[in-house]
Amino acid sequence: MSTSFAEALSVGLLVLVLVCAVVRPWGWPEAVVAVPAAGLVVAVGAISPSDALAEVQRLGPVVGFLAAVLVLAQLCDDEGLFHACGAWMARTAAGRPRRLLAQVFVVASVITAVLSLDATVVLLTPVVFATAARLGARPKPHVYACTHLSNTASLLLPVSNLTNLLAFAASGLSFTRFAALMTLPWLAAIAVEYAVLRRFFAADLDAGAPAPADLAPPEMPLFALLTVVGTLSGFILTSVLGLDPAWAALAGALVLAVRALVRRRTTPVAVVRSAAVPFLAFVLALGVVVRAVVDNGLASALGHLVPQGTALPALLGTAALAAVLANVINNLPATLVLLPLAAPAGPGAVLAVLLGVNIGPNLTYAGSLATLLWRRIVREHDTDIGLGEFTRLGLLVVPAALLLAVVALWGSLQTIGG
């Protein structure tokens, strides 16, 4: 196969896969189109079977880690952890929307960092809708916080986002060093989000809400909470011992799964379903298609654009390129494309890519799959989120958050070292 035809076919299939992932015709899972597309690029010779297998093997541990975290998040929801958070917010906000926004920021940031962005989008967003309705507050500021923080607040830990897992594997950092380097960028980006959302939605937040009747203190599901804390401790322990943190995630998921099964609160089928197997297949297939695009010309084209080194201007350029690419082809493919190009420059460049692909998607709907999923959930709650409003808010948030986060990353690298 000629290189030009292989490149055109690979790019065309990548666009088709992404469009179908966004539109999901007839409600099909993303894998329905992605898996045949991956098979096609192999069948026609756009990528060799050995290279395709190598890509699947490279992504395998990451996908396994993701499956364990998804199961853990769903079982925490089954235990009532998210509804307890909603009840706590409703009780302590005391009819004040600005206080509720601050609480949503705290809860969404922690949930995103610990249980992944999918938990914030799929499980927390409906709880926030219900909490706002319970207080009589306008939901839009609080619901926007969920989608923005599902991207921005996923910077902290390797487990917070699939892009983080990929960057973690490429960086060569330990779990604790990764978290240490990303703490300041995480805080800086969240601070920008909070300041801008308070200003942007000032009218909604000033509208006020009636003070609720006395609400009973929420019953916190202690077992689930302790399991999450234990899982986080396991991440640190595995990092110290040089083990794959996926074992800690698997242990946490197994503890909650066994408890739920013994108490007949779930079934084996439900546990397997919570792992989102079709989505995991989509990730593996997408990796093969992206590898075909990279091998057939995209790597050489982007190689001239990726800055070299980890000086502040280079980190800014790398993060900006990643943000732009995330909004053009979605952040997951952008991560798969850019990490091999940035990795030779060291962990700092890899983390700069991560800042771009995690903060950048707040600019457009197509920037991340999490944002697209959030949009569906919002529509199910009869709330209209216009493209113009979403983009205006993104234009105010993304450049400022990205700039401050990169500066914070550079400072962390100077202090801690890569």
C-alpha positions as CSV (number, residue, x, y, z in Angstrom):
1,M,0.0,0.0,0.0
2,S,1.3,3.5,-0.9
3,T,2.1,5.8,2.0
4,S,-0.3,8.5,0.8
5,F,-3.2,6.1,0.5
6,A,-2.4,4.5,3.9
7,E,-2.3,8.0,5.4
8,A,-5.6,9.1,3.8
9,L,-7.3,5.8,4.8
10,S,-6.1,6.0,8.4
11,V,-7.1,9.7,8.8
12,G,-10.5,9.0,7.3
13,L,-11.1,6.0,9.6
14,L,-10.0,8.1,12.6
15,V,-12.5,10.8,11.7
16,L,-15.2,8.2,11.2
17,V,-14.5,6.6,14.6
18,L,-14.5,10.0,16.4
19,V,-17.7,11.2,14.7
20,C,-19.5,7.9,15.6
21,A,-18.2,8.2,19.2
22,V,-19.7,11.7,19.3
23,V,-23.0,10.9,17.6
24,R,-23.4,7.3,18.6
25,P,-25.9,6.5,15.8
26,W,-28.8,4.3,16.8
27,G,-27.3,4.3,20.3
28,W,-24.5,2.0,19.3
29,P,-21.5,1.7,21.6
30,E,-18.3,3.4,20.4
31,A,-16.6,0.1,19.8
32,V,-19.1,-1.0,17.1
33,V,-17.3,1.3,14.6
34,A,-13.9,1.5,16.2
35,V,-13.1,-2.2,16.4
36,P,-13.9,-2.9,12.6
37,A,-11.9,0.3,11.8
38,A,-8.9,-1.1,13.7
39,G,-9.3,-4.4,11.9
40,L,-9.4,-2.6,8.5
41,V,-6.2,-0.7,9.0
42,V,-4.5,-3.9,9.8
43,A,-6.1,-5.8,6.9
44,V,-5.1,-3.3,4.2
45,G,-1.5,-2.9,5.5
46,A,-1.7,0.6,6.9
47,I,-0.2,-0.9,10.1
48,S,1.4,-4.3,10.5
49,P,-0.2,-6.9,12.7
50,S,2.9,-6.9,14.9
51,D,2.7,-3.2,15.4
52,A,-1.0,-3.4,16.1
53,L,-0.5,-6.1,18.7
54,A,2.3,-4.1,20.3
55,E,0.0,-1.1,20.6
56,V,-2.7,-3.2,22.2
57,Q,-0.1,-4.7,24.6
58,R,1.1,-1.2,25.5
59,L,-2.4,0.0,26.3
60,G,-3.5,-3.2,28.0
61,P,-2.4,-2.4,31.5
62,V,-3.8,1.1,31.2
63,V,-7.2,-0.2,30.1
64,G,-7.1,-2.8,32.9
65,F,-6.4,0.0,35.4
66,L,-9.3,2.0,34.0
67,A,-11.7,-1.0,34.3
68,A,-10.9,-1.4,38.0
69,V,-11.4,2.3,38.7
70,L,-14.7,2.3,36.9
71,V,-16.0,-0.6,38.9
72,L,-14.8,1.0,42.1
73,A,-16.6,4.2,41.3
74,Q,-19.9,2.4,40.4
75,L,-19.8,0.4,43.6
76,C,-19.2,3.5,45.6
77,D,-22.3,4.9,44.0
78,D,-24.2,1.8,44.9
79,E,-23.1,2.2,48.5
80,G,-24.6,5.7,48.5
81,L,-21.4,7.8,48.6
82,F,-22.5,10.3,45.9
83,H,-26.0,10.8,47.3
84,A,-24.4,11.3,50.7
85,C,-22.3,14.1,49.2
86,G,-25.4,15.6,47.7
87,A,-27.2,15.5,51.0
88,W,-24.2,17.1,52.7
89,M,-24.1,19.9,50.1
90,A,-27.9,20.6,50.4
91,R,-27.7,20.7,54.2
92,T,-24.7,23.0,54.5
93,A,-25.3,25.3,51.6
94,A,-28.3,26.7,53.6
95,G,-30.0,28.2,50.5
96,R,-26.9,30.1,49.4
97,P,-26.0,29.3,45.7
98,R,-22.4,30.7,46.0
99,R,-21.7,28.4,48.9
100,L,-23.2,25.5,46.9
101,L,-20.9,26.3,44.0
102,A,-17.9,26.2,46.4
103,Q,-19.0,22.8,47.7
104,V,-19.5,21.4,44.2
105,F,-16.0,22.5,43.4
106,V,-14.6,20.7,46.4
107,V,-16.6,17.5,45.9
108,A,-16.1,17.4,42.1
109,S,-12.4,18.1,42.4
110,V,-11.9,15.3,44.9
111,I,-14.1,12.8,43.1
112,T,-12.5,13.5,39.8
113,A,-9.0,13.1,41.3
114,V,-9.7,10.0,43.2
115,L,-12.4,8.1,41.3
116,S,-11.8,9.5,37.8
117,L,-13.5,12.0,35.6
118,D,-16.2,9.5,34.6
119,A,-17.5,9.4,38.1
120,T,-17.9,13.1,38.2
121,V,-19.7,13.2,34.8
122,V,-21.9,10.2,35.1
123,L,-22.6,9.9,38.8
124,L,-22.1,13.3,40.4
125,T,-23.8,15.5,37.7
126,P,-27.3,14.0,38.4
127,V,-26.7,14.4,42.1
128,V,-25.8,18.1,41.6
129,F,-29.0,18.6,39.5
130,A,-31.1,17.0,42.3
131,T,-29.3,19.1,45.0
132,A,-29.9,22.4,43.1
133,A,-33.5,21.5,42.6
134,R,-33.9,20.7,46.3
135,L,-32.5,24.1,47.2
136,G,-34.5,26.0,44.5
137,A,-31.2,27.2,43.0
138,R,-30.5,27.7,39.3
139,P,-28.5,24.6,38.3
140,K,-26.4,25.9,35.4
141,P,-23.3,27.2,37.4
142,H,-23.1,24.0,39.4
143,V,-23.6,21.7,36.5
144,Y,-21.0,23.6,34.4
145,A,-18.6,23.1,37.3
146,C,-19.1,19.3,36.9
147,T,-18.0,19.2,33.3
148,H,-15.2,21.7,33.6
149,L,-13.8,20.0,36.7
150,S,-14.1,16.5,35.1
151,N,-11.4,17.7,32.8
152,T,-9.4,20.3,34.7
153,A,-9.5,18.5,38.1
154,S,-8.2,15.3,36.6
155,L,-4.7,16.6,36.6
156,L,-3.7,15.4,40.0
157,L,-3.3,11.6,40.1
158,P,-2.4,9.0,37.4
159,V,-5.8,7.4,38.1
160,S,-7.9,10.5,37.5
161,N,-8.2,10.2,33.7
162,L,-7.3,7.8,31.0
163,T,-5.0,10.4,29.5
164,N,-3.2,10.5,32.9
165,L,-2.7,6.8,32.8
166,L,-1.1,7.0,29.4
167,A,1.1,9.9,30.4
168,F,2.0,8.1,33.6
169,A,3.2,5.1,31.7
170,A,5.2,7.4,29.3
171,S,6.7,9.6,31.9
172,G,8.6,6.9,33.9
173,L,7.6,8.8,37.2
174,S,6.5,7.1,40.4
175,F,2.9,7.6,41.5
176,T,3.9,9.9,44.3
177,R,6.3,12.0,42.2
178,F,3.6,12.4,39.5
179,A,1.2,13.6,42.1
180,A,3.8,15.9,43.7
181,L,4.6,17.5,40.3
182,M,0.9,18.0,39.4
183,T,-0.3,19.4,42.7
184,L,0.4,23.0,42.0
185,P,-0.9,22.9,38.4
186,W,-4.0,21.2,39.7
187,L,-4.6,23.9,42.3
188,A,-3.8,26.7,39.9
189,A,-6.2,25.4,37.2
190,I,-9.1,24.9,39.7
191,A,-8.6,28.3,41.2
192,V,-9.0,29.9,37.7
193,E,-12.1,27.8,37.0
194,Y,-13.6,28.9,40.3
195,A,-12.9,32.6,39.8
196,V,-14.2,32.6,36.2
197,L,-17.4,30.6,36.9
198,R,-18.3,32.8,39.9
199,R,-18.0,35.9,37.6
200,F,-19.5,34.4,34.5
201,F,-22.6,33.1,36.4
202,A,-22.9,36.0,38.8
203,A,-26.6,36.6,37.9
204,D,-27.5,33.0,38.5
205,L,-25.7,32.9,41.8
206,D,-27.1,36.2,43.0
207,A,-30.7,35.0,42.3
208,G,-30.7,33.3,45.7
209,A,-32.7,30.3,46.9
210,P,-35.1,29.8,49.8
211,A,-33.4,28.4,52.8
212,P,-34.3,24.7,53.1
213,A,-36.2,23.1,55.9
214,D,-34.0,21.5,58.5
215,L,-32.4,18.5,56.8
216,A,-31.2,15.4,58.6
217,P,-27.4,14.9,58.6
218,P,-26.5,12.6,55.7
219,E,-25.6,9.0,56.5
220,M,-22.1,8.6,55.2
221,P,-21.3,5.1,53.8
222,L,-18.3,4.5,56.0
223,F,-17.2,1.2,54.4
224,A,-17.1,2.7,50.9
225,L,-15.2,5.8,52.2
226,L,-12.7,3.7,54.0
227,T,-12.2,1.5,51.0
228,V,-11.5,4.6,48.8
229,V,-9.0,5.8,51.4
230,G,-7.4,2.4,51.5
231,T,-7.2,2.2,47.7
232,L,-5.4,5.6,47.7
233,S,-3.0,4.4,50.3
234,G,-2.5,1.3,48.1
235,F,-1.5,3.5,45.2
236,I,1.2,5.1,47.3
237,L,2.4,1.7,48.7
238,T,2.6,0.1,45.2
239,S,4.5,3.1,44.0
240,V,7.1,2.7,46.8
241,L,7.4,-1.0,46.1
242,G,7.7,-0.5,42.4
243,L,4.5,-2.4,41.6
244,D,1.8,-1.5,39.1
245,P,-0.8,0.7,40.9
246,A,-3.5,-1.2,39.0
247,W,-3.2,-3.9,41.8
248,A,-4.4,-1.4,44.3
249,A,-7.3,-0.4,42.2
250,L,-8.2,-4.0,41.6
251,A,-8.0,-4.7,45.4
252,G,-10.4,-1.8,46.2
253,A,-12.8,-2.9,43.5
254,L,-12.8,-6.5,44.7
255,V,-13.4,-5.5,48.4
256,L,-16.5,-3.5,47.5
257,A,-17.6,-6.1,44.9
258,V,-17.4,-9.0,47.3
259,R,-19.3,-7.0,50.0
260,A,-22.0,-6.0,47.5
261,L,-22.4,-9.6,46.2
262,V,-22.6,-11.1,49.6
263,R,-25.3,-8.6,50.6
264,R,-27.1,-9.2,47.3
265,R,-26.9,-5.5,46.4
266,T,-25.5,-6.3,43.0
267,T,-24.9,-9.2,40.6
268,P,-21.8,-10.5,38.8
269,V,-23.3,-9.2,35.5
270,A,-23.8,-5.7,37.0
271,V,-20.2,-5.7,38.2
272,V,-18.9,-6.7,34.7
273,R,-21.2,-4.1,33.1
274,S,-19.8,-1.3,35.3
275,A,-16.4,-2.0,33.8
276,A,-17.7,-0.6,30.5
277,V,-16.2,-3.3,28.4
278,P,-17.4,-1.8,25.1
279,F,-15.6,1.4,26.0
280,L,-12.5,-0.4,26.9
281,A,-12.6,-2.2,23.5
282,F,-13.1,1.3,21.9
283,V,-9.9,2.6,23.6
284,L,-7.8,-0.3,22.4
285,A,-9.2,-0.1,18.8
286,L,-8.8,3.7,18.8
287,G,-5.1,3.2,19.8
288,V,-4.5,1.0,16.8
289,V,-6.2,3.5,14.4
290,V,-4.2,6.4,15.9
291,R,-1.0,4.4,15.6
292,A,-1.7,3.8,11.9
293,V,-2.2,7.6,11.5
294,V,1.0,8.4,13.4
295,D,3.1,5.8,11.4
296,N,1.8,7.1,8.1
297,G,2.9,10.7,8.3
298,L,1.4,12.5,11.3
299,A,4.4,11.8,13.5
300,S,6.8,13.4,11.1
301,A,4.4,16.4,10.5
302,L,3.9,17.1,14.2
303,G,7.5,16.3,15.1
304,H,8.5,19.7,13.7
305,L,5.9,21.5,15.8
306,V,6.7,19.9,19.2
307,P,9.1,22.1,21.1
308,Q,12.3,20.6,22.5
309,G,13.3,20.7,26.1
310,T,11.6,21.6,29.3
311,A,12.3,25.4,29.6
312,L,9.2,27.4,30.3
313,P,8.7,28.6,26.7
314,A,9.0,25.0,25.5
315,L,6.5,23.7,28.1
316,L,4.0,26.5,27.1
317,G,4.4,25.6,23.4
318,T,3.9,21.9,24.1
319,A,0.8,22.5,26.2
320,A,-0.7,24.9,23.7
321,L,-0.2,22.4,20.8
322,A,-1.8,19.6,22.9
323,A,-4.8,21.8,23.7
324,V,-5.3,22.7,20.1
325,L,-5.0,19.1,18.9
326,A,-7.4,17.9,21.6
327,N,-10.1,20.3,20.3
328,V,-9.4,19.2,16.7
329,I,-9.3,15.4,17.1
330,N,-10.4,14.8,20.8
331,N,-8.1,14.6,23.7
332,L,-7.6,10.8,23.8
333,P,-6.2,10.6,20.2
334,A,-4.2,13.8,20.8
335,T,-2.6,12.1,23.8
336,L,-1.8,9.0,21.9
337,V,-0.2,11.0,19.1
338,L,1.8,13.5,21.2
339,L,3.2,11.3,24.0
340,P,5.7,9.5,21.8
341,L,6.9,12.8,20.4
342,A,7.2,14.5,23.8
343,A,8.6,11.6,25.9
344,P,12.3,11.9,24.7
345,A,12.4,15.4,26.2
346,G,11.6,14.0,29.7
347,P,8.7,13.8,32.2
348,G,8.3,17.6,32.1
349,A,7.3,17.6,28.5
350,V,5.0,14.6,29.0
351,L,3.2,16.5,31.8
352,A,2.9,19.6,29.7
353,V,1.1,17.5,27.1
354,L,-1.2,16.3,29.8
355,L,-2.0,19.9,30.9
356,G,-3.0,20.7,27.3
357,V,-5.2,17.6,26.7
358,N,-6.9,17.9,30.1
359,I,-7.5,21.7,30.3
360,G,-7.9,22.3,26.6
361,P,-11.1,20.3,26.1
362,N,-13.1,22.8,28.1
363,L,-13.1,25.0,25.0
364,T,-15.3,22.9,22.8
365,Y,-17.8,20.0,23.0
366,A,-15.7,17.7,21.0
367,G,-12.6,18.2,23.1
368,S,-13.2,15.2,25.3
369,L,-15.6,12.2,25.5
370,A,-16.5,13.2,29.0
371,T,-17.8,16.6,27.9
372,L,-20.0,14.9,25.2
373,L,-21.3,12.5,27.8
374,W,-22.1,15.4,30.2
375,R,-24.0,17.1,27.4
376,R,-26.3,14.1,27.0
377,I,-26.9,14.0,30.8
378,V,-27.7,17.7,30.8
379,R,-30.2,17.2,28.0
380,E,-31.9,14.4,29.9
381,H,-32.6,16.9,32.7
382,D,-34.2,19.4,30.3
383,T,-31.5,22.0,30.6
384,D,-30.3,23.8,27.5
385,I,-26.6,24.4,27.2
386,G,-25.9,26.4,24.1
387,L,-22.7,26.0,22.0
388,G,-22.1,29.8,22.1
389,E,-22.3,30.0,25.9
390,F,-20.1,26.9,26.3
391,T,-17.5,28.3,24.0
392,R,-17.5,31.8,25.6
393,L,-16.9,30.3,29.0
394,G,-14.1,28.1,27.6
395,L,-12.4,31.1,26.0
396,L,-12.3,32.8,29.4
397,V,-11.1,29.8,31.3
398,V,-8.8,27.7,29.1
399,P,-6.1,30.2,28.2
400,A,-5.7,31.5,31.7
401,A,-5.9,28.1,33.4
402,L,-3.4,26.6,30.9
403,L,-1.0,29.5,31.3
404,L,-1.0,29.4,35.1
405,A,-0.9,25.6,35.2
406,V,2.1,25.4,33.0
407,V,3.9,28.1,35.0
408,A,3.1,26.1,38.1
409,L,4.4,22.9,36.5
410,W,7.7,24.6,35.6
411,G,8.0,25.8,39.2
412,S,7.4,22.3,40.4
413,L,10.0,20.9,38.1
414,Q,12.5,23.4,39.3
415,T,11.8,22.6,42.9
416,I,11.1,18.9,42.9
417,G,12.9,17.8,39.7
418,G,11.6,15.5,37.0
